[in-house]
Amino acid sequence: MQFIRILFPAAMACALASAQTSGTIGGTITDGGGGVVPNARISAHNLTTGERRESTSNIRGQYTFAFLPPGEYEIEAAGEGFAPAKRRAALAVTERIAADLVLKPASLTQSVDVVSESPLLQTESAALGRVVEGKSLKELPLSSRNFTQLLALSPGASGPLNDAGALGRGTQNISSGGARLGSNAVYIDGVDSVNLHSNTSNENAFASNGLVAPSPEAIQEFKVQTGLYDAQSGRSGGASVVLVTRSGSPQFHGTLFEFFRNNELNANSFFFNSTGQTRPVLKQNQFGGNLGGPVIKDKTFFFFSYQGTRQRNGLSGSSSLNLPLIPTDRSRASLGRAFAGARGTRGGPAVAADGSNINPVAVALLNLKLANSEFVIPSPRQFTPGVNYAVSIPARYSEDQYISNGDHQVSSKNRLAFKSVISAQPAFQPLPAATIPGFGTTQDFKSRILSLTDTHIFTPNLLNEARMGFSRLTGVVVPETQIPLAAAGIRRFNAEDFPDIPQIIVTGAFNMGYSVNADQGVNQNTFHWVDTLSWTHGRHQIRGGVEARRYQDNYYSNNRMRGTTTIQSFGDFLIGLPGTPAAEGGNGTGFSNINSSSVASGVASRADRVTDLAFFAQDDWKVTSKLSLNAGLRWEYLGYAVDKFGRNGSFDTRLYRAPPAGGVTTAGFVQSSASLKPVPGLPKVARTLLDNEPRRNFAPRFGIAYKISEKLAFRGGYGIYYDRMSNQLGLLESLSLPGYVRTDLQGSANIAASLQDPFPNLPKRADFPVVPLLYAPPYTNDRPAIGLNAVDPTLRTPYLQQWGANFQYQATQSTLVELGYVGTKGSNLATQRLINQPLLASAAQPVNGQTTNTAANAQLRVPYVGFSPTGLVWLETSTDSRYNSLQASVTRRLSKGLRLLTSYTWSKSLDNNSGSGTGATFTQTDGDQYRLSLNRGLSDFDRSQRMVVNFSYNIPKWGMGLNKTAFGRRFFDAWQLAGIAVVQSGTPLSVLDTSGAAIYGTANSRASYAPGATVESARLTGRTQDRLNQFFNTAAFIRSGNEFGNAGRNILRGPAQRNVDLSLNKHIPIREGIGLEWRAEFFNVFNLANFANPGGSITASSYGVIRSTTGNPRVIQMALKLVF
């Protein structure tokens, strides 16, 4: 960190450079004969704000205007002896566009006006991506009126279907160019707006709760760069998203709006229909307005926006299950009659006909009731295969959002812009983790983003843009109700601190209790500085700059302190015995009916401080009028977390020494040198707990753009992009000794667990920090094998290499066709392994004195004695990925009333581990932890084919002559139809056997192929709706037994998806400058049922069965706007 302490102040002295919120217009001034015109006077006039820039052409007739705010410009040129010439150019954020002008002799004409739109061919840069203008944001149907729902309109980007039934903003994360979902950078008004805790802007779970999404009415435009962007952009290896909110203008403009939803207008969801349930409640009012205009004429402008949202959502708070046929009479005798003969998945005693051996905890849980007198564990509502129970409890969400922007033209050479976005979003989620009622959480989040930008013109060819930014995210999640441990008859060592029941997951049946992170809070601040200097010299535009971020990530959580258990079947739940011999009160199988148990104790809080620093240089060289070269180099220091109080700890395998027989050891545990409460005897290491700082992250970028002809261009490039890891890294270091400890016991290692006593004993919360101890066998409840998270001290920065080439062809004046290839290779990608997987023993090579391999001695064959087989979770950067794609698009600029973008991607993404589905966390690999190559397969987010079409169409005048009257014109004129259609492949899935690999003491095995079966025989064809109870051939797989299964990862693919959203808009003029807009939006207009992936666990009742949908049923929204 000394390195950064020196560099950081130096960087601040020159400020910083990252996300552009501006663009560049350049071109060549020629005469009618093709000769260049030097020293021509050039001006760029912003037609929205009135701002004017002036310059002169160089000896080659070239000019450049850098750091221009996005908008519509008029470019005017005049030279000695030449008449002035003008043309229009629409500049988008981050873009470089060419606006050439031809001057004619003054004797022939007084002036030449060229009414021209921006060129369709991109001949200045190799960067891939699309601009979404504010006009498109207002025209297209947005299921939650959130700009992130348009991020996947470009080729190379993919994501799930937009969900109009999502609670809140419905923020979407995408995969771009084969990068993980947590590998995107999002900037709002130039400020980093990604939650460091998760590396996403999502809000569906606490860990991935994102910052505010500005109202569409307040967005000027945003650009999604999907790949091959230049050295000015960094931080992430996926998409770079740059959004700019609106500014004021010389005239006053404003909007008032109300968007309205009611479930009476909607269709019912598929599984609610199938179980005879009524439509879930879905009521939403979104209202507000904005106003912008001048404060001081031609100098100071303001823009203000407010948007309020009030939502009650029963689609988000819903669950579809296949419950056991639990009788209304839940006495032991009645339960015995209903489930006589039921056994656990590993055998053992069967439920007696009189119910005498049903576990009393199971009886108590089945008889618990909610405040409304309904059972906590409900009975099914119908007796049919598949889904037999569906419930909807309206979730609640509200938001108040304020945007305040100001622009001030200090002088002809200096411009200031201040922007702020502030939001508060309280919510209630009735089913955040449980699938049955009674375990809701309340949430309260607030976020804000502030920026101040100073653009200074030293000379027409030397400009500087400096920005200071700040963002804050605060929030808490609090459980709603509690069911006391005593009411269920469950015992746990920390009942005084956490008196409610643990999370209980009965695979294929129900989940009850709260998630491992039910109560938690965050206060995260990001300070962001950017400075970029642009110098135009001859044919070169050279940019250089520095960027710095300082993160403060303050977080607390009661992680796993209530405990969580997984039970493989309802039969196991009813028996609930340890795996000890029957004579000792167990089930006699060697395996508990509780397949896995995890519980923790300690203080899971942190106050992390993280520093990022980057320098870049970029040269855009206009070699000839047809050839442009882009070359840049970026150096990035993506720092690691340092806890302010030094509470982080880890385990270094290089220091480990096994405990002596019957004894204990502390060897291997390390603590931060910054600890304010150091534990005596533990080695102190670097504040980050890591060996090295990431100082060698050099990222070259190269691009070429060549104009082959007036209608054909070629572009290509290569770049290295370093990828910031989320601060889950800091969280893992806080979930470790000496401040925190847990146990993770599965399979044979969990032999002692029962429903009454599912967890071993750990130190009380008040005892921490504690001296970490690893016990030698035998293990007892008071001397358990423990678990913790550890970080490889040789961790490296993940990075992606990307290369590509494409052709652009301008088919007509308004139509561009693009076809290209993009490839990506990811290296040093983060994954978690269970590095204490038991070793195979033999007489020739005994392990810890063991010469045989059985489930019973799995705990004794581990390489790190004192940890459970699944207890040592190791974060490392050891995996890689490959992505290849064909990307095509057809773009039609507005012509004859029609605007169209069609994007198609044919791709394949392979990796060993894909990260989490939300991008929020690191995930563990399945199967053999020592052979990651066997985990090679399709990425979890892979979609082999994806096509998305978005359009808007101004309907020609109609009405069969009725529009000739004033009333007729008001009704029949000015209609518009717009829509988004998506067709895409489903995502991959694996077939798992959580009871397999018994001799390895794990539940991370995949299944095996049945004799003679192949992956081809496992795939079934036909309509998905006809295969809901057997989507794939379940007989093609069998349990893997004691070994790891031989079925590969992600060998099957889930159902394909298709969706069409439409909007119909009518503009009604009231008088000049004032109009009314009526709007109707139809999300999933054809009410297509898009099914989620089937259950993949071979031991679960949901195996091969589809029980839920993705996306929403048809939802209708109405809106009214007053525009002035």
PyMOL commands that set and color helices and strands:
alter all, ss='L'
color gray80, all
select helices_A, chain A and resi 2-13+134-139+147-153+206-208+216-218+263-265+270-274+332-339+360-367+485-488+570-575+582-584+653-655+728-734+747-750+765-767+858-861+932-935+962-964+966-972+998-1000+1015-1018+1024-1027+1034-1036
alter helices_A, ss='H'
color red, helices_A
select strands_A, chain A and resi 23-31+41-46+52-56+62-68+71-78+85-91+96-98+101-103+112-114+128-133+157-158+175-176+185-188+191-192+219-227+240-245+253-261+282-296+300-313+318-321+389-392+395-411+414-429+441-459+462-479+503-506+510-512+520-537+540-557+564-567+596-602+604-622+627-638+642-643+649-651+664-665+669-672+684-685+698-707+712-722+740-746+774-775+786-791+799-812+815-834+867-895+898-911+937-938+945-955+975-984+988-989+992-993+1005-1006+1008-1009+1037-1038+1052-1053+1057-1071+1074-1083+1115-1123
alter strands_A, ss='S'
color yellow, strands_A
deselect
rebuild
show_as cartoon
